[in-house]
Amino acid sequence: MENPLKSRRLLYHKSMDQVAYEAGVTHDNVVRNEQGLFTRPSPAILNCVANFSGDPVGNILKEYEAWVANKRRQEPIRTLVKREITWPSAQQLTQHPFLLWRTAIAPGVSRIAFCQMICCHPATVLKYEKADQRTMPSQIFEALCETGMNLQKINQLAELGSEYFVHERRRAAATL
């Protein structure tokens, strides 16, 4: 199954630059949408593809969402999320638990490559891994659920992330 935005672009002999121009977005935005780094495609790109293909926006959106769900259920991510790791306490963590988990289950896989596997934007993952937010972003949570990862493990990872966030804030306040 191929990304419906990309398959239509190729079917109608459009370049990424043409789609970017017609949609009023950057070339990189088209690339990211075709890589599946968004749970939902850019409305501008979605409308552009609907315009040149003649297909209803709703149909393309449903196909895209099905493609994302299917991609998240494929190998290697289905196997990777089932790997067990041993967690230190939040106070012993030197890095965000999501970063530790991601690099432990997929050593050598870059953040961007990992995000492509789970169809999640790298900026969302980076912000979370930098402890810029306390709770696990819904995009990450939903992606992990769709991969087939055990809900208890997801919640444990989210809880450790929250504890790490609090610990880091306390540590930063103590150094002031």
C-alpha positions as CSV (number, residue, x, y, z in Angstrom):
1,M,0.0,0.0,0.0
2,E,1.5,3.4,-1.0
3,N,0.8,6.8,0.4
4,P,-2.3,8.0,-1.5
5,L,-0.9,11.5,-1.8
6,K,2.2,10.2,-3.5
7,S,0.4,7.6,-5.7
8,R,-1.9,10.3,-7.0
9,R,0.9,12.8,-7.6
10,L,2.8,10.2,-9.6
11,L,-0.3,9.0,-11.5
12,Y,-1.0,12.6,-12.6
13,H,2.7,13.2,-13.4
14,K,3.2,15.9,-10.9
15,S,6.6,16.7,-9.3
16,M,6.9,17.5,-5.6
17,D,7.8,21.0,-6.6
18,Q,4.6,21.4,-8.7
19,V,2.5,20.1,-5.8
20,A,4.3,22.4,-3.4
21,Y,3.7,25.4,-5.6
22,E,0.1,24.6,-6.3
23,A,-0.6,24.0,-2.6
24,G,1.3,27.0,-1.4
25,V,3.6,25.0,0.8
26,T,7.3,24.1,0.8
27,H,8.9,21.2,-1.0
28,D,9.9,19.8,2.4
29,N,6.3,19.9,3.5
30,V,5.3,17.7,0.5
31,V,8.2,15.3,1.3
32,R,7.2,15.0,5.0
33,N,3.5,14.4,4.0
34,E,4.6,11.7,1.5
35,Q,6.9,10.1,4.2
36,G,3.9,10.0,6.5
37,L,5.4,12.2,9.2
38,F,1.9,13.6,10.0
39,T,-1.0,11.7,11.4
40,R,-3.2,13.7,9.0
41,P,-2.0,15.3,5.8
42,S,-1.6,19.0,5.3
43,P,-5.0,20.5,4.4
44,A,-3.3,22.5,1.6
45,I,-1.7,19.4,0.1
46,L,-4.8,17.4,0.6
47,N,-6.9,20.0,-1.3
48,C,-4.3,20.3,-4.0
49,V,-4.3,16.6,-4.6
50,A,-8.1,16.5,-4.6
51,N,-8.2,19.3,-7.1
52,F,-5.8,17.8,-9.7
53,S,-7.1,14.2,-9.2
54,G,-10.8,15.0,-9.0
55,D,-11.2,12.7,-6.0
56,P,-13.1,13.9,-3.0
57,V,-11.0,15.2,-0.1
58,G,-12.8,12.8,2.3
59,N,-11.8,9.8,0.3
60,I,-8.2,10.8,0.1
61,L,-8.1,11.5,3.8
62,K,-9.6,8.1,4.7
63,E,-7.1,6.4,2.4
64,Y,-4.2,8.4,4.0
65,E,-5.4,7.5,7.5
66,A,-5.6,3.8,6.5
67,W,-2.2,4.0,5.0
68,V,-0.7,5.5,8.2
69,A,-2.4,2.8,10.4
70,N,-1.2,0.1,8.0
71,K,2.4,1.5,8.0
72,R,2.4,1.6,11.8
73,R,1.5,-2.1,12.0
74,Q,4.3,-3.3,9.7
75,E,7.7,-4.7,10.5
76,P,10.1,-3.8,11.8
77,I,8.2,-1.5,14.2
78,R,5.8,-4.2,15.4
79,T,8.7,-6.3,16.6
80,L,10.7,-3.3,17.9
81,V,8.0,-2.0,20.2
82,K,7.7,-5.5,21.9
83,R,11.4,-5.4,23.0
84,E,11.8,-5.4,26.8
85,I,14.1,-2.9,28.5
86,T,15.0,-2.4,32.1
87,W,14.2,1.0,33.5
88,P,16.1,3.0,36.1
89,S,14.2,5.2,38.5
90,A,13.3,8.7,37.2
91,Q,15.9,10.2,39.5
92,Q,18.6,8.0,37.9
93,L,17.7,8.9,34.4
94,T,20.3,11.1,32.6
95,Q,18.2,11.3,29.4
96,H,14.5,11.4,28.7
97,P,13.0,7.9,29.0
98,F,11.5,8.1,25.5
99,L,14.9,8.8,24.0
100,L,16.4,5.9,26.1
101,W,13.6,3.6,25.0
102,R,13.7,4.6,21.3
103,T,17.5,4.1,21.1
104,A,17.4,0.8,23.1
105,I,14.8,-0.8,20.9
106,A,16.2,0.5,17.7
107,P,19.9,1.0,18.1
108,G,21.4,2.9,15.1
109,V,18.1,4.1,13.8
110,S,17.9,7.8,13.6
111,R,15.1,9.9,15.1
112,I,13.8,10.7,11.6
113,A,13.9,7.0,10.5
114,F,12.1,6.0,13.7
115,C,9.5,8.7,13.1
116,Q,8.9,7.5,9.6
117,M,8.2,4.0,11.0
118,I,5.6,5.3,13.4
119,C,4.3,8.2,11.2
120,C,5.0,10.8,13.7
121,H,6.7,14.2,13.1
122,P,10.3,14.3,14.3
123,A,9.8,17.8,15.9
124,T,7.1,16.3,18.1
125,V,9.4,13.5,19.2
126,L,12.4,15.9,19.7
127,K,10.3,18.3,21.8
128,Y,9.2,15.4,24.0
129,E,12.7,14.0,24.3
130,K,14.1,17.4,25.3
131,A,11.6,17.4,28.3
132,D,9.9,20.5,26.9
133,Q,6.5,19.0,27.9
134,R,5.3,16.9,30.8
135,T,2.9,14.6,29.1
136,M,3.4,12.3,26.1
137,P,2.1,14.0,23.0
138,S,-1.1,12.5,21.7
139,Q,0.5,11.9,18.3
140,I,3.1,9.7,19.9
141,F,0.7,7.9,22.2
142,E,-1.7,7.1,19.2
143,A,1.2,6.0,17.1
144,L,2.5,3.6,19.7
145,C,-1.0,2.2,20.3
146,E,-1.4,1.5,16.6
147,T,2.0,-0.3,16.4
148,G,0.5,-2.9,18.7
149,M,2.6,-1.9,21.7
150,N,1.2,-3.0,25.0
151,L,-0.9,-0.2,26.6
152,Q,0.6,-0.8,30.0
153,K,4.1,-0.3,28.5
154,I,3.0,2.9,26.8
155,N,1.5,4.2,30.0
156,Q,4.7,3.2,31.9
157,L,6.8,5.1,29.4
158,A,4.5,8.1,29.6
159,E,4.6,8.1,33.4
160,L,8.4,7.9,33.4
161,G,8.5,10.8,31.0
162,S,6.3,12.8,33.3
163,E,8.5,12.0,36.3
164,Y,11.6,12.9,34.4
165,F,10.1,16.2,33.4
166,V,9.3,17.0,37.1
167,H,12.8,15.9,38.2
168,E,14.5,18.0,35.5
169,R,12.5,21.1,36.4
170,R,13.4,20.6,40.1
171,R,17.0,20.1,39.2
172,A,17.0,23.2,37.0
173,A,15.3,25.3,39.8
174,A,17.9,24.1,42.3
175,T,20.8,25.4,40.2
176,L,19.4,28.9,40.0
